[in-house]
Amino acid sequence: MTRAAGTDGSGTESGEQTDRTPFDAVYDRPDPRDFFRDVGRWGYRTPHHAQDVFRRLAAARADASAGPFAVLDICCSYGINAALLNHDLTLDDLYAHYASPRASALTTAELIAWDRAYYAARRRPDAVPVIGLDPAAHAIGYARAVGLLDEGFAENLEEDPPSAELLDAVRTVGLITVTGGASFLSPRTFRPVLTAARHEVWVAAFVLRTGSYRPIADGLTPFGLVTEKAATPTYPQRRFTGPGEQKYAVAAVTAAGEDPDGRESDGQFHTAFHLSRPARDAKALPLSAFLGDA
């Protein structure tokens, strides 16, 4: 986890060189206004596609769990997945909220106070606790301050061992979500979490088609998790910022054995959905049950 990887829009796995546009500057600001402005310019949509999928997964885990459980959102950035999971809001609502004249006129402290009330008024009755993990301390701090995250940890498990506080918090985790960061992750991030968790844990990830999820999937296998990949649909992530990105993406997707026609060739990064869970759960409930119209 090399940075706050909320959109998988830049950065690479170790040694990989790409022409992806860097958005690093907006991942760790004191509040998310610049983030929504910059990624919104290119039509970033992955949390929108994940919203209903993650709600269905959380409901399934609640039905199967012997007690309360938490969601761990890895590379959580400003808590966007938590906002969409637990509140009657859409991603477009968030774009409009943070681009509004009122939001633009506020200091960060004033925005936090406004957002705390904004999210509290839209809290769903089926909300579940969300723990955030991301190296971006400012983003984590914002998400905690406005009530999106019950707990948040600015830690990089790719480089450092987890704190005792993080290991204690993740004991309640029953679902791990990832919408923008798989390119920066390895089993090193997942292993201590799964070891510490008291519940069986499902891992749900929307992964750019330009890379392979296989190393992570293989790392989940020793924990009894079988990984399924949805062949269809794929999900537009954002538009390319220029021909260099598109050339890179088409070549990378082709090298991965996928077909870019109608997806990357039409001008957007696409993600595929992966779900890892015990084999008996995969047999009992098909992957398609969670995809719906996402």
N, C-alpha and C positions, 0 to 999 in steps of 0.2 A: 504494500500500500504506500506508494511513493508520494502521494499528496491527497488533498481532498478531491476525490475522484467522482464527483457527483454526476457528471454526464459522460464519462469515458471519452471526452471530446479531444483530449490531447494526452501526451505522455505515452509511454510504451512499456512493455515488459522488457526485462533486462536485455540489452544488446540489440533490440529491434529499432530500426530507423524508419520513420514514416513521415509523410507530408501532412499529417493532421495539424489543424490549427490549434495552437495552445490557448486555453482559457484560464490558465492557472491563476491569473491575477484576481479573478472574481470569486475564487473558492473559499477565501478565508478573510473576508471583510467583516467588520463589526455587525453588519446586517445584510439581508439578501437583495437589496434593491439593485445593485449593479449586476448581480448574478442573473436575476430575472430579465433585466434589460438586455444583457449581452447574449445569453443563450436563447432568449425569446426571439431575437432578431433572426435566428436560423431555424426557428420552428421546433425547438427541443420538446419531445413529446413522451419520452419513456415513462415517467411517473403516471401520466394519463393512462397509458396502456396497462400499467401494473395495478392501478387502483382497484378495479373490481376483482382482478385475479387474487390479489393479496387479501381482500376482504373475504373471498370464498375460502381461501386457505386458512385464514384465521378462524373462520367459523368451523371448518372441519377439525382444526386442532382443538378448539374449545369443546366440540362434541366428544372428541376422543380422550381428552385430558382428564386425569383423575383429580386435578385441582387447577388453580390459577396458573397461567403461564404468561410469559412475556415474549415480545417480538424483538429480535436484535436486527437493526438495520445497519449493515456494514457499508461504509462510505456514505454516511447519511447526510453529509453536508449540512444544510440549514434545516433539516427535519422535514423535507418536502414529502417524503413517503409517509411519515407519521401524520402530517397534516391531512393528507388525502385518505389515509386509512381510517382515521378516528374522527373526522369532521365532515359535515355536510357541505363540502366544497369540491370544486373541480380545479384542475390545473389552470384552466382559463380564468377562473375566479382569482387565483393567486397572481397571474400575470397582470390582470386588471387592478388588483389591490395595490401591488407594489409600484405600478406605473401611475397611480392616481395622483392628482394635484395635491391632495392632502398628505399622502405618504411622502411625496417629494419635498414637502415643506418642513418635515419634522426632523429633529435631531434623532440620533440613534436611540437615545434614552426615551424620547417621546414616542418613537415608533414601537419600541418594546412595550411600553405601557398600553398603547393602542392595540397592538397585536395580541397582548395577553387577553384583553376583553374580546377582541375579534374572534379568536379561536375558542374561548370559553363559551361564547354565545352559540357556537356551531358544533359543540361537542356531541358526538353520537352516543346513544345509550349503550351501544355494544362496543364501546371503545376498549382497547386492550392496552396494557402497559407497553411502552416502546423504549428500548435502550438504544442509544446511538453510539456508533464507533467510527471515528474519522480522525486523521491527524490534525485537522483544521480546528484549532482551539477556539478561534473567534466564532466560527460557524456553530460549533457544539455549544458554546456559551449562549449564543442567541437562541438556539432551539430549546435549551433548558429554561432560559429566562422567560420565554413566552408560553411555556407549558406544553410544547410539542413532545419533548422527551422527558420521560420520568427519570432517567439517568443518562448521562453522556460521558464518553471517555475519549479524550484527544490522545490516542495512542496509535502507534504503528506496529502492528504485530508481525509485519514482514521483516522488521529490523530489530525489534526489541521484545523481550518477554512481557507478558501481560502483568499489570499491577495486581496486587492482592484484592484491591477494591473491584476491579473489573471481573476477576474470577468469581468473587462472591456474588456480584450482580447477575452474571450469566447463568447461575445455577437454576434460575427459573425459566430460562429460554426454551420455548417449544417450536419456534419458527425463526429462521434466519432469512432475511430478504436482502437482495442486491439489485439495484437498477443501473448503476453506473460506476463500475470499478473492477469488474472481473479481470480486465486486462492487466491490472496492477496487483492482483492477488495470487496467492499460491496456497497450498495446504497449510502453510505455516500460520496463516491467520485463523483458519477454521479449527485446527487441531486442539489448541488449548480450550476453546469455547466448548467444543463437543465433549472433551474430557471432563470439563467442570459441570456440564449440564446434568440436572437430575432427571429431566424428561427425555423421552425420545425427541429428536429434533429433525424437522424438515428444513431443507435448504432450497429456496426459490430464487432464481437468478435470471434476469434478462441480460443477455450477453451479445456484444457486437459480433457479427458474423465474420469480421476480419481476423479473428483469432480463434484459438482452440480452448474449450472449457475442459478438455480431457485431463490435464494435470490436476485440476481441482476435483473433478469427478473421481479420479483414481484415488485421491487423498481422502475422499469421504467413504470409500468402500470399507476400510477397516472398522468403521463405526456402524457397519450394517446398513448403509444407505446405498440404494440403487438409483442411478441417475437416468432419467428419461428426458429426451429432447423433443420438443414439438416441432415436427417438420413444417407444419403450417398452423396458423399463419405466422409470418414474420411481421415485425413491428417497426415502422419508421422511427428512427431516433432523432435525426435532425438533417437539414439540408447541408450539402457540402458548401464550404466557403469559397471554393474555387476548383479549377480543373486538376490541380495537384492532389487534392484530397480525393477526388473521384478516381483519378488514375490509380492512386494507392489502394483505395478500397476495392475497386474492381479486380485488381491483380491479387490482393490478399484473399478475397473471398473465393476467387477461382483456385488459388493455390490450396485453400482449405477444402476443396472438393465440392463447393457449393456453386449454384448458378446465380450470377448477378443480374441476369436479364429480368427487367421489370422491377428491380429493386435498386441496387446500387447503380446500375446503368441508367436509371431514371433520375438520379440526382440526390439520393439520400442514403445515409447510413441506415442499416436495418439491424435489429436484434432478433435473437431466437430465445425462446423460453426454455429453461431447464428446471426440473424439479427432482430433488433427491430425497428419498424417504425409504423406510423399510419395505422389503419386497412384498410383505403381506398387505401393506397399505396400498401399494401400487396395484396389486391384484384386486383389491376390494373396490377401489375407486379409480376409474381411468383418468388419465391426464386431461382428457378433453372436458371433463366435468368442471374444471377450474377455468377454462379459457373463455367460454361463453362468447360474447361479442366483443371481447377486448381487442 
